[in-house]
Amino acid sequence: MPLPTLSIRPGHPDFLDLPWDQSVAEWTGDRVVDLPTGVHRHEIAFVSYEEGLYAIKELPRHLAHHEYDSLRTLRERLRPIAPPVGVVERGWVSPDQEWSSAIITEFVPFTFTYRELIHNGGFDVRRSQLLDAFAGLLVELHLAGCYWGDCSLSNVLYRYDAGAIEALMIDAETTEIRESLSDGQRYHDLDIMEVNVAGGMADIAMSQGRDLDEADLEFGTEVIRRYENLWAELKEDPVVGPDERHLIRARIHRLNDLGFEVGDVSLNPDASGGNRVRMRVQVGGRNYHSSRLRRLTRIDAAENQARQILSDLHYHRAREPFSSAPTKDLSAMMWRVQVFEPLMERIRHDVPEAEPVQAYTDFLHHRFTMSSAQGRDVPSAEAYVHWAEAGYPGYTLEELAQSQA
């Protein structure tokens, strides 16, 4: 059997030792890892190498190349995209056959499918987090000019992001990427999502032996509602008077607080005349805090995790000797060496099953709640001991419910 043609990005295995003469559905052996895949129309296998875990999805050749190119383009613009690794062609199989090609992506660690959050037929206190995560991902994609075409709960992976959930796109075979999307294209995408999500929720109800009227059929509708609210805020073009220039900075701070990068700010004379200008902001991806943390410290974290870790950096800057460092960049690296890395090493040793950065933010939250309850600034060493004695808790369900009230 001839070898397949592989196009692989640098830094990854060559994958030539895999049994490409078989469909991935038939693969066995030490490299194959059994992981949940959710509901997909194509066969998927997970394989393990020294470099990490990888997902391999079979699909016809034109779809494989389209999805690989789409993921590469989107990954250059956005963070919450499954990292593409390569594309495979089985030259001896007809191009239109399901297993003629495959796309390889990195398996994003500590992610899970939406079905793993189902409890008693619904999402309970995680529901609001999922709604925000799903709506936020769609807003990011549409801002980047991506029409998804087949958005559903199954085409997304999720992972905890401090006290929130982050959604990551893993399926791009139906995407169309343009300079920008019209309102009609955006709402057509949302219509497809609403139908797909309703179908997914109906399937869950049926699999659990419940009536259709017990299914969470409004989930997609509520995603659209949150999407519209966020889109309207991002696309607002306020008019600023000569004595209101502070509103320009306030607008940028508000967008950054939502997590969005801000590009060019255009100030054009308003049609109403006078000295008033209309402000238009170019909004980028939702990675403001994660990009800032990466620039300062080289630490890679999700957006809400990065927001909390940056707060910890500021907290220690005000208390520790390195606060007198000549530059912010130097004090940030000193904080990483003296504070962040020692605590991360301790977490990895004490809680090996946890995602380390998420556990770090869980600890920060525990220290904050201790300080609030006791009315004093609890030192990290004392807070860590209390956190360990409590069993290394994360955000409790009660706290999540209160945050969503």
N, C-alpha and C positions, 0 to 999 in steps of 0.2 A: 504494500500500500504506500503510495507516495506521501511525502510530508506536506502539510498544509502551508499556505503562504501566510506569514504573520507580520503584522506591522505593530511594533511594540515601542512605547515611549521609554526613554532611558531611565535606569534605576530600578527596573523590574526584571523578573525572571524571563527566560526565553520561552517557557511553557512547552518546549518541544518534547518533554517526557510524558505528556498527557496522551491518552488513547484517542487521538483525533479520528481514527477510523470508526469510532462508535459515536452515537448520539450521547450528549452529556447525561441523558436520563439513564443510560446504561453504565455509567462510570462507577467503578468501585476502587478500593485501594487506600493506601495510607494518606494520600494527598486529599482525598475527598472528605469534606466536613459536612455533617448533617446540621443545617440551620433552617429556621422557618423562613419561608419565601413569600407568604401571603398568597393572593390569587393573581395568577398571571397566565397569559395565553401562550407564552413560550416556555420551553424547558430551561431550567436554571440549575447550575451546579456551583458549589463553593469549594475552592481548593486552597490548600495551605502551603506556603513556602516560607523560607527564612525571612524573606522581605515582608511578609504579611499575608493576610487573607484576601482572596479575590473572588468576585462573582463572575461567572461565565454564562451568558445568555445566548441561546441559539435563535437565529431568525434568518430569513432569506437575505441574499447578498445585498440588494439595494437598500433594504431597511437597516442592515448592520452598518453599512457605510454612512447612511444618513444619520443614524443615531450617534455614531461615534463622532462625526463632524459637529453635530449639534451640541453634544456634551462638551466637546473641546471649546467651542465658541462660547458657550454659556459659562463654563468654568473660568474663562478669562475675565468675565464680567461680574460673576456672582459667586458667593461663598457656598450657599446651600445646594450644591450640585454634586452628584456622585462623581468622583474623580475618574475620568476615562484613562484606560491603560493601553488598550490596543484593539485591533480588529483582526479576525482570522477568516481565511477563505479556504474551504475544502474544494480544491480545483476539480476533483473528480466527481463532484456532485452538481447536478443541474442548479443554476443560480436561483431559480424560483422555488427550490425545495426548502422546507423549513430548517433543515440542519446543514444547509450549504455554507453558512457562515456563522460567526459568533462575535459578540462584543465582550471585551473584558473590562471590568471596572474594579477599582479598589473597594473592598468591603469596609464600610465606615464602622469603626468599633463602637460598641455600646449603643447601637441603634436597635429599634424594634418596630414591628408592624402595628397598625392601629388595632388589630384584633387582640393584641396582647394587653390593651388597655380596657377591653370590654369587661364590665363587671355588672352582674345582675341585669344583663341585657342592654346596658348603656355605659357611658363614660364617667358617670358620677361627677366628682369635683374636677376631674381632668377635662371635662367637656369644654369648658370655657378656654382652657389652654389650647386644646386642639383647634378650636374655632379660630383663635388668634393666630396660631402657627400656620394653619392652612390658608387663611386670608392673607397673611403677611407674605407667604411664599408666592401666591398668585400675583400680588401687587409687585413684588420684586421682578418676577418674570415678565410681566406686562410692561413695566418701566424699561426693561432691557430689550423690548421689542420681540418677545417670545410669545407666539400663539401656541398653546399646548396641544389642543385638539382632542385630547383624550384624558383629561384630568380626572383622577379618582383617588379615593383613599388608598387603594392598593398600589398606586404608582408613586407613593411617597413613603419614605422611612422617617422615623421620629427618634429624637433623643432628648434627654433632659438637659435643660439649659438654665442653671441656677434654679430659680423658682418658676420657670416657664418650660415650654417644650419648643424645640426647633424642628421644623419640617425640612426634609431634603428631597429634592427631585431625583428619582432613579430611573425614570423611563422617558425617553425623548424621541421615540421612533415616529411619532405623529407631529412633531413640532415644525413650525415655520418661524424662521428668525428674520425680522425686518428691521429697518431703521427705527420705526415706531409703529404702534398699532392704532387703528381707528377705534372710536367708541363701539362701532358695530362689531369689529373683530373681538374686542375685549368681552363684550356681552354675549357674543356667540360662544366664546370659550367658557364663560360663567354658566351659560345655559346647559352646555354639555356636562360640566362639572356637577351641576345640581341634579341632573338626571342620573348620572353615574353614582353619585353619593347616595341618592335615595334607593337605587337598586342594591347597593352594597348593604345599606342598613336593613332593607327588606330581607336580603339573604341571611343576614345575621339572625333576624327574628325567626325566620323559618327554621334555621339550623338549630335553634334553641327551643323549638316547639311552641313558639308564641304566635299570637294572631298578628296579622299585618298592621292592625291599628295600634299595636303596641310598639311598632318599630319607630325609630327616631327619624322620621321622614322629613323633619324640618331642619335637619342639620345643614344640608346644602344651602337652604334659604338663609339661614343665619350666617353662614360663611359669606354669602353675597352682601348681607347687610353690613358686616364688619369690613369687608373689602371696600364697599362704597364709602364708608366713613373715613377709612384710612386714605383712600385715593383722593377724596375731596380735600382732605387736609394737606396732602402733598402737592396737589395741583392748585391750591389757592394762590391767587395773584393779588395781594393786597395793594391798595393805593396809599402812598406815604406822603404826608405833607412836609413842608420845610422844617417844622418844629417836631417832627416825629421820626427823625432818622434813627433813633434808638430802636425803632420797630424792626429795622433791617437786621440788626444783630440779634434781636429777640427771636425773629423768625428762623434764623440759622440755628440758634441754640435749641429751639423747639424741635426742629427736624433732626438735629444731632441727638437730642434726648430720646427721640423715637428710634434711634439707631441708624438713621440714614446718613450716608455721605452727601455732602453738598459740593457741587461743582461750580460753574459760573453763575454769578448773580447778575441778571440784566435789569437795569433801571431805565425805563423808557418814559418820556413825557406822557402824562395821562390825557385822554381826549377831553377831559373836563377843563383843561387849561390851567393857568396859574403855574405855581412852582411845584405841583404835585407830580409824583412819578409812580408808575406801576411797577411793582417788583415781581420778577419772575426768576425762580430758582431752578437750576438743573439738579435733579435729585438722582443720586447713584444708588448703589446697593445698600442693603441694611447691615452694614458691617463697620459702622463708625468707631465703636468702642473696641471691637476686636482688631481693627487695623491700627488703632492708636496704641493698644497694648503691644501688638507685634512690633511696631516701630520702636517703642521705648525699651522693650525687654526681650524681644524675640520669643515671647510666649504665645502659643497658638491656643485660642479659646473661642468658644461660641460667643455670640453677641452679649447675652445677659450675664454669662459667666465673666466676660471681659469687663463689663460695667462694674461688677462687684470687686473683681481683683484690682482694678484701677482705684477703687475707693480704699482698698486695703493699702495700696501703695501710698496714697495721699495720707492715710492715717499714720503710717510708719514714718513718712517723711517729716511729720510734725513732731515726732517723739524721739526718733533715733539719731545717733551722731551723724549718720550720713545725710541728714537734712542740710548740713552745711557744705555739702559737696559743691564744687564750683559750677557744675551744670546739672540740669534736670536729667539729661541722659545718663550721666555718671551716677547720680543718686538712684536712678531707676535700676541700673545694673547692680549697684551695691545692695539694693533691696532684694533683688532676685537671688543674689549669692548668699546673703546673710539671713533672709527671712523666708522667701518663697521655696527655694530648693530644699533647705533642711526640713521644712514642714511637709513638702511633697514626698520626700524620702521616708519620713515617718509614716505618712498615710499609706504609701505603697506597702510598707512592712506590716502595718497594723490592720489595714483593710484591703488586702490584695484583690478581692473580688470587685472592688469599686472602680469606677472611672475616676482617675486621680484628680483631674481638674474640677469635675463636678463635686467630688468629695471635699475639695478645698473650699469651694463656695458653700457647701453644706456647713463646714466648720465656721466660716465667716458669719453665716446666718445664725449659728448657735451662739457665737460670741456676742453678736449684736442683741439677740433676745435675752441673753444673760445680763448684759449691761443695762438694757432697758428695764428688766424686771428688778434689778438691784439698785438702780439709780446711780451707778458708778461705772467707770471705765475698767472693765475686767481685762487683765493682761492675757495675752494669747496663751502663755504656758498654763495658767489656771483654767482658762476656758477649754483648752485641749483635754486636760485631765477630766473635767466634768463631761465633756463630749464623749470621751472614751467610756467613762463609767455609765453613761446613758445608752451605750450601744451604738455610737456613731450615727445618730439619727440625721435624716435629711429634713426636708420641709414636710411637716406633718399634714395630714389630710385636713385637720381643722384650720391650720394656717392657710392652706390653699383655698378652702371655702371662704374664709374671711377676706382674703385678697381679691376674691371674685365677686364679693357681695356688692 
